[in-house]
């Protein structure tokens, strides 16, 4: 869902000529991927991991982890 929203934000930025909106979408996607790569993910994603699965977190904890990365 995050990537659907970020894609829509990027497109809106393109259509309205708001470069900062596209930059935000890129930052959001990057922070999301970094969060997942660090092992912080919700149960649906953790269920897709092969081998040793990370302990899943709640959706709220996942979003807070993404926010923390974006603010850093």
Backbone bond lengths (Angstrom), bond angles and torsions (degrees), N, CA, C in turn:
res aa  C-N    CA-C-N  psi(-1)  N-CA   C-N-CA  omega(-1)  CA-C   N-CA-C  phi
1 X - - - 1.448 - - 1.526 110.99 -
2 X 1.331 116.41 -38.63 1.469 119.37 179.66 1.521 110.55 -59.32
3 X 1.330 117.00 -41.33 1.459 119.93 -177.87 1.524 111.86 -71.95
4 X 1.311 117.93 -29.22 1.468 120.10 174.22 1.526 109.99 -65.97
5 X 1.327 115.96 -44.18 1.465 119.92 179.03 1.522 111.51 -67.03
6 X 1.327 117.19 -43.34 1.464 118.82 -178.84 1.526 110.56 -64.76
7 X 1.324 117.07 -37.21 1.464 119.65 176.20 1.515 112.16 -63.67
8 X 1.334 115.98 -40.24 1.464 119.92 178.14 1.526 111.14 -66.98
9 X 1.330 116.43 -39.61 1.469 119.95 177.41 1.529 110.84 -63.59
10 X 1.331 116.09 -42.53 1.465 120.11 179.13 1.527 110.29 -60.60
11 X 1.331 116.67 -45.60 1.463 120.85 -179.71 1.532 110.95 -63.13
12 X 1.332 116.81 -41.45 1.462 120.54 178.36 1.527 110.11 -61.93
13 X 1.323 115.85 -40.79 1.452 120.13 177.30 1.519 112.13 -61.92
14 X 1.333 115.93 -40.80 1.466 120.35 177.36 1.528 110.51 -63.68
15 X 1.321 116.70 -47.45 1.463 120.80 -176.72 1.525 112.44 -65.70
16 X 1.336 116.22 -35.65 1.461 120.26 -177.42 1.527 113.06 -96.06
17 X 1.318 117.09 -0.18 1.456 120.57 179.80 1.525 113.02 68.02
18 X 1.324 116.76 36.43 1.465 121.98 -179.71 1.531 107.76 -110.39
19 X 1.313 116.32 90.79 1.465 121.62 -176.93 1.525 111.51 -59.84
20 X 1.321 116.51 -35.45 1.469 120.25 -177.98 1.524 112.01 -62.39
21 X 1.312 117.40 -31.10 1.463 120.80 179.26 1.529 110.15 -68.90
22 X 1.314 116.70 -40.40 1.457 120.65 175.37 1.519 111.62 -65.12
23 X 1.325 116.37 -38.68 1.463 120.67 177.38 1.527 110.82 -64.75
24 X 1.323 116.74 -38.99 1.460 120.62 176.63 1.524 110.31 -62.65
25 X 1.329 117.22 -43.82 1.465 121.37 179.41 1.527 110.35 -60.47
26 X 1.323 116.62 -42.40 1.469 120.57 177.99 1.524 110.93 -62.95
27 X 1.336 116.67 -43.77 1.465 121.47 179.91 1.525 110.69 -64.07
28 X 1.328 116.72 -40.83 1.457 121.26 179.02 1.528 110.81 -62.27
29 X 1.315 116.99 -45.70 1.458 120.50 179.20 1.526 110.94 -64.09
30 X 1.322 116.76 -42.80 1.461 120.26 179.16 1.516 111.97 -62.49
31 X 1.323 116.80 -45.00 1.465 120.92 179.59 1.527 110.78 -64.84
32 X 1.314 116.86 -36.60 1.469 120.52 178.52 1.521 110.49 -65.36
33 X 1.323 116.99 -47.39 1.462 120.12 179.57 1.525 111.34 -64.27
34 X 1.336 117.84 -41.35 1.466 121.09 177.90 1.530 110.98 -61.69
35 X 1.324 116.53 -39.14 1.459 120.99 179.38 1.521 110.25 -64.19
36 X 1.312 116.64 -44.80 1.464 120.96 179.01 1.528 110.45 -64.29
37 X 1.326 116.31 -45.01 1.476 120.29 -179.58 1.525 111.82 -62.60
38 X 1.331 117.16 -27.25 1.462 120.50 179.42 1.529 111.88 -77.82
39 X 1.336 116.66 -7.30 1.456 120.98 178.44 1.515 114.54 99.71
40 X 1.316 117.37 3.43 1.467 121.49 177.91 1.521 107.26 -96.29
41 X 1.338 115.42 114.33 1.463 119.40 -178.63 1.522 110.15 -159.55
42 X 1.307 114.50 162.33 1.462 120.66 178.33 1.524 109.89 -78.24
43 X 1.318 115.94 168.58 1.454 121.27 -176.07 1.511 114.38 -59.80
44 X 1.340 117.92 -37.10 1.458 119.48 -179.67 1.525 111.41 -63.51
45 X 1.333 116.82 -37.10 1.464 120.01 177.76 1.523 111.21 -76.34
46 X 1.321 116.38 -41.24 1.466 120.43 179.99 1.533 110.57 -59.93
47 X 1.320 116.75 -32.77 1.457 120.87 178.88 1.514 113.48 -66.91
48 X 1.313 117.43 -16.89 1.468 121.58 179.98 1.521 112.94 -91.57
49 X 1.332 116.70 -10.61 1.462 121.23 -177.14 1.523 109.86 -75.00
50 X 1.324 115.82 129.74 1.466 120.76 176.83 1.520 108.82 -85.55
51 X 1.303 116.71 148.45 1.453 120.67 179.98 1.518 110.41 82.90
52 X 1.328 115.29 -144.50 1.465 120.03 -178.94 1.530 109.87 -70.20
53 X 1.304 115.67 118.03 1.465 120.83 -176.23 1.520 110.76 -87.73
54 X 1.319 115.84 138.17 1.468 118.40 176.08 1.523 110.66 -71.17
55 X 1.316 115.87 155.75 1.468 119.94 175.52 1.524 108.06 -71.16
56 X 1.312 117.97 125.17 1.467 119.65 -178.34 1.527 111.74 -71.28
57 X 1.330 114.58 154.05 1.459 121.55 175.47 1.525 108.42 -115.81
58 X 1.307 116.44 167.61 1.461 120.58 176.91 1.527 109.99 -70.60
59 X 1.304 116.26 163.00 1.463 120.42 176.77 1.526 110.75 -59.47
60 X 1.331 115.99 -39.53 1.464 119.78 179.44 1.527 111.14 -63.35
61 X 1.326 117.78 -43.48 1.465 121.28 178.81 1.526 110.68 -65.08
62 X 1.331 116.57 -37.43 1.458 121.08 178.20 1.529 110.65 -63.05
63 X 1.311 116.40 -47.28 1.465 120.09 179.74 1.526 111.59 -64.97
64 X 1.317 117.22 -37.27 1.465 120.17 177.29 1.525 111.06 -65.44
65 X 1.331 117.18 -37.55 1.462 120.74 177.62 1.526 110.65 -65.15
66 X 1.313 117.15 -39.92 1.468 120.90 176.88 1.526 109.31 -63.74
67 X 1.317 117.02 -44.88 1.469 121.24 -179.86 1.527 110.60 -59.52
68 X 1.328 116.47 -43.60 1.460 120.83 179.52 1.517 110.51 -59.08
69 X 1.327 117.36 -42.56 1.474 120.92 178.57 1.515 110.85 -65.82
70 X 1.303 117.79 -38.97 1.462 120.24 -179.43 1.530 111.42 -68.44
71 X 1.312 116.73 -33.19 1.463 120.60 -178.54 1.531 112.30 -79.44
72 X 1.344 115.72 -17.79 1.482 119.40 -178.60 1.517 111.83 -74.66
